[in-house]
Amino acid sequence: MDHVKSLKCLICGREYRPDEVEYVCPEHGDEGILDVQYDYDLIHSRISPASLAQNHDYTIWRYKPLIAVEPDSPTPPLTVGWTPLYRADRLAAGLGLKHVWVKDDGRNPSASFKDRASAVAVVKAREKGAQIITTSSTGNAGAALSALCASVAQPNVVFVPESAPPAKVAQLLVYGSTVMLVRGTYDEAFALCAQAAREFGWYNRNTGFNPYMSEGKKTASLEICEQLGWDAPDWIVVSVGDGCIIGGLYKGLFDLYSMGWINKMPKILGVQAAGSAALYDAWVRGIDAMAMTPIEAHTVADSISADLPADRIKGLRAVRATNGAYVKVTDEEILAAIPVLARGSGVFAEPAGAAAYAGLVQGIKEGRITPDERVVILSTGNGLKDIASARKSVGEPFVVDKDLADVKRKLAGQ
């Protein structure tokens, strides 16, 4: 990885060679989040907007020179990334905006954004010769790891809160993962996973701990800018739980801006559920990430439920460094957003994905986004992940007798 200069601690600023440390800064234990630092001049010699225009690999690996993996490392065969970016004029009109796009990451192999990080995890684990990969998850990260591991016959163990939606647990089992349902919260599953990884020598995929996961997640912002012809949007709106996705989006934008591929840094609007709003509260109060304390998170959007966001340093940096904002939305607003987003764009999102649309509505109410600004909504997971919540968000179907007269009566509202 000659294109990686160092791994930099975001607490103390100390830098390490990639072969010096595996996950975190030893000065700060598990809190010592590291950030990958690149040699942009060297990367410039290997990839450019012009070379990408000739590249027919429409996966995250089209950006391999910008990802912290060895150039010759084999990659999983599943098609991860290059998810569609749909122009959504009807959604825009309903919001009083002129330019809105929806990026549908539910189109990834396991139907969520988390495939991006898991693809990188599989490559990094194999670079290190790991026998088993592990992660903690509310469902999506685990399903993503399961799918990517299944594609290369890689054993894995996934720790999931017992409250995770059944559809997500089913995915884990179908792909052949060893599944540990934890009688506790996501944060407790995270801690247990970390303990097991240390005890058994497993490769730990956990975001907010493994610095390379941000490098997979940043590929969404690389795609957004390339799909818009390198004319960066004014805002990217994304739901936030642990802070790793929003942190990854910022990292990708920072890379592009540092190399001169985009001429401005988009602002990032982080959207939190009102019942899991630790980062929103920290941003409003102006406190440091390391001063944050756990809350008791509860939300219908399980994918963004976190008592103490593990990637809180990167999660706050993403908003503060882009002059963006955090907003919070209620579970009722999240559920109501599912059919609005689906009917206005054709994108069926799980609660966490639809939360981004609800957050855009809130951002407009707060006067943060103006009509002429160009906005990308990132939908992070497919609605089939949580059918129970989707059913709550809509009415019931008509039940008719087996004759046309009854169909006519129902259509007439009788």
N, C-alpha and C positions, 0 to 999 in steps of 0.2 A: 504493500500500500504506500508507494512512494509519493502519492498525491495527498496523503494525510500528514500534516505537519505535527499535530499533537492532539492530545485529549486535555481540555482545559477545565479545571474545576470552577464551577459557577459560584462557589462560596468564597474561596480564597484566591482564585486566579492562578494557582499553580498549574503548570503544564507537564504532561507526561508523554513519553513515547508510547505508541499503542501496545508495544510488547512489555511495558513496565507494569501496567495495571489492566485488570480485566473489565471491571464494571464502574467502580466509584473511586473517588479520591480517598486514600487511606487516612488522611488527616481528619476526615469527617464521618467515617463509617458509611452506613447506608444512605446518609443524607447528602453525601458528597457527589452530587450530580455532575457528570462530565459532558462536555460539548466538543464535538469533532471540529477541529480546525484544519482547513484545506490550504494547499498550495494552488491558488487560483491561476497563477501564471502557467504552471505545468498543466493544469486542467485545460486551460485555453488552447494548448497545443494539441489536445486530443479530442476536443468536442467543441462545437459551435452551433449557433442557429442554422448556419448554412449546411453543416454536415448532418444535423438532425433532419433537415428537409429532405435529405436523400436516404434517410434511415427508415426501413420498412419493418423494424421490430417495434410493434405497437404494444409494448409492455413497459413496466418501470425500468427494465434493463436497457432501454434506449438511453437512459441517463447513467449507465454504469460508471463512466469516468467521474461522475459527481457523487457516487455512493461509496462509502468506506468499506469496500470489499476488494479482494485481489482481482486484477484484471482477467486472470484465467480461471477463476473459480466457477465451477458449474452452477447453473441456476435451475430452480425447479421448473418443470414443464408447464405448469398452469399459467394461464394468461391473466396476470395481475396488472392492473393499472390501465391507463389510457381509456378511462371510463368516459361516457358521453357527457358533453357540456351542451345542454339544451337552452336555446333562447326561449324565454317565457314571457311573451308580450302580454298575454292576458293576465298573468300574475302581476306584472309590472303596472298595467293599467289599473288594476284593483287596488294597488298600493299608492297610486299617484306618482309612480316612477316611470322613467322612459327606457331604462336598460336593465333588465334582470336576466340572469342565467341560472340554471340549476345543474349542478354537477352530481350525477347519480352514481355514487360509489356502491350502491346496492347491486351494481352489475358485476362486481368482482366475484371470483369463484365461490367463496363461501357466503356471498351476499352482504359483505360489509367492508368498510374502509380498512379494517384491521389486517386484511390480507397483505397490505403493503409492508407493514412491519414484520409480519410473520415470514414473508418471503426472504427478507434480509436475515431474520433470525436463523432460518434453516441454512443459509449460506455461511453465516458466521460460525454456527455450531459445527458445521462440517469442516470449516477451515481449522478449527481447534481440535478436531477429532473426537467431539463429544458423542457419547453413546446414546444419551437421552436428553431431550429438550423438555423444559417445563415452563409453565406460565400459570398465573392466576387470572381470573376473568369473571365478568358478570355474564359471559356467554359468547360475545362476538370475537374477542381476542383468542379465546380457546378454540372456537370453531375455525377461525382462520388458521391457527397453528395446526389443528387437526387436519384440515384440508391440504395444506402445503406439505405436512409431514407424510400424509398418505400418498401424495404424488411421487415421493421418493423412498417410500418404505422406511421412514425414520420413526423409531419409537418415541413416544412422548407421554407426559403426564400433565393433566390439567386440573387445577384446583378451582372450584366454582362454588359460590354461595348456594345453599340449598334452595334459596328463593328464586334462582334463575329461571326464566321462562322455559317450559318444557321443550319447545321447539329448538331452543339453542342447545339444551342438554342432549336432545336426540341427535343433533348434528355431530356432537362429539363422539357419541357412541357409534353412529353409523360409520364414521371415518376410522374407527378402531383405536381411539385414544384410551388410555387408562384414566378414568374420571374419578376424582375425589370430590364428592359433594360435602361442603363444609358447613357444619351447623354454626353459622356466624355470618358476619358481614363480608363485603368484598375486601375491606381493609384487613380483616382477620385472615381471609383466604390468601391475601397477598403475603402476609407475614409468615404463614405456615408454608407457603410455596418457597419463600426465601430460605427458611430453615431447612427444608427438605433438599433444596439445591445444594446448600453448603454441606449437608451431611452426606449426601450420596454422590456429589461431584457432577450433578446435572448442569446442563447449560441453561441459564436463567434468561427467559425472554421478557421478563416483566418490564413494562414501561415505567419511567420514573426511576429506573435503576440501571438498566442496560442502555448505554448511550447510543448504540447503533439503531435502536428502534426509531428514534427521531429521523434518522437518515432515510428510512423506508417511508415514513409518513410524509416527509417533505416533498415526495414525488408528486403529490396531488397539486401543490402550488406550482411546480415546474410545468405540469400538464396544463393547468388553467392558463398560465401565461402563454405557453406555446399555442394552445387551442385558440387563443384570442390574438394570434399573430404577434406575440411579444408586446402587445399594447396592454399593459397591466390594468386590472380593474381598480376602481377607487376603494371598494370594500370587498372583503371576503367574510361571509357570515358562517359561523360554525358552532355547534353545540360543544359544551365543555364539561368533562367530569374530572378525570385524573390530570388533565392538562397536557398530555403528550401530543394529541392531534394538533391542537392549536400551536403548541411549541414547534412541532414539525413544520407546519405551514409557514410560520415565521422564518424558520431556518432555510427553507427552500427559497423564499423571497429574498432573504439576505444574501444567499449565494448568487442569485440572479443579478441583484442590484450591484453586488461587489464586482461581478464580472462585466457589468455594463450591458447586460442583455435586456434589462428593463430600465426605464428612465425615472421610475418613482417607486417607492415602497407603498403598496396598498395598505389601507388601514384594516385592522382585523376587529370584527365584532364577535366577542365571545358570549355565548348564550348558556346560562345555567338555569336548571330547574330551581324554583323557589325553595324547595325542600332539600336542595343539595348545592348551596350557593356560597361555599367557602371562598372561592376565588373572587366572586363578585363582591363579597363583603370586604375582602382584603383590598381590592382595588378601590372601592368606595372610601374606605378608611385610610388608604395610602400607607398601609403597613408593609413591611418586608416579608417576603415569602417564608423566611425562617422563623418569623414571629407568629405565624399562623398556628392555631390549635384545632384539634379535631372537633367536628360537629357530629350530630346524629342524623345522617342523611336518609331521606325518604322521598322517593319519587317514582311515578309510573314509568319514567324513562330510565330503566335499569342500567343502560349502557353509560349513563352519565351520573351515576350515583357514587359518591365518594365522601367518606368522613373527613379525610385529610388528603387532598390531592398529592399523589406521589411526585408528580412532575410540576409542582407548584412554582418553582423558580422559572422554568421555561414558560409556564402558562401565564404568569404575570408579565414576563418580559415581552411576550408576543403582543400584548395589548399596549403596554407602556411605551415600547420602542417604536410602535407604528402610529402613535397618537390615536389609537383605537379606543374601544370601550368595552365594558362588560354590561350586560343587562340580565335580568332574571325574569322568568315567566312561570306561571302556575301550571300545575298538571292539567287543569281544565283547558288552558290555552294551548298546551302541547297537543292534547287529544283533538281539540277542535282544528288544529293545523293539519292533521293527517288528511282528511278529505279535501280541505281547501287546496293543499299542495298537489294532491293527486288529480283533482278535477281541473286545476289551473295549468298543470304542466304535464300530466300523465305519469308523474313519478310517485310511486307508492312507497312511503317511508315508514320505518318503525318510529316509535316515539322520539328517540334521540335524534333521528334525522329530521323529523318534522319540527322539532324544537328550534332548529335554525330558522325556519320560516316564521314561527311565533316570535322569535327574537328580533327578526327584521321588522315585524310589525311594531314591536315595542321600541326599537331604535328610531323608527320614523315618528312615533308618538312623542319621543323625547327630543325630537328635533336634531338628531345626530346625522341623519342621512337626508340629503336634499334631492329634489326630483331629477336633476340632470346627472347625478352620479351613477356610475356603472357598478352594479352589485352582482356578486356571485354567491349563491346559496349552496352550501355543501351538504348534501344529504348523505349521511354516513352509513345507513343500513336499510335493507329492504323491509317493507312492511310485513312480509310473511314470517319474519322473525318473531313477531308478537301479535298473533291474530286476535287474542283476547282484547288487547287494547284497541286494535283497529275496530272491532265490533262495537266497543263502547263509544267510538267516535261517530257512529252513523246510526241511522234508523233501521227498522226491521223490514224485510222484504214482504211483498204481497203474498198472501196464500190464497189460491183460487181453486174453485171447483173445476172439473174437467169439461168446461163448456165456455164458449166465447162470450156468452152473455155476462158471466161473472167477471171475465177479463174487462169487459166494457164498463161494468159497474165500478170496479176498482179504479180504473183509469179516470172515471168521472168523479171519483172521490166519495162514492156511496158506501 
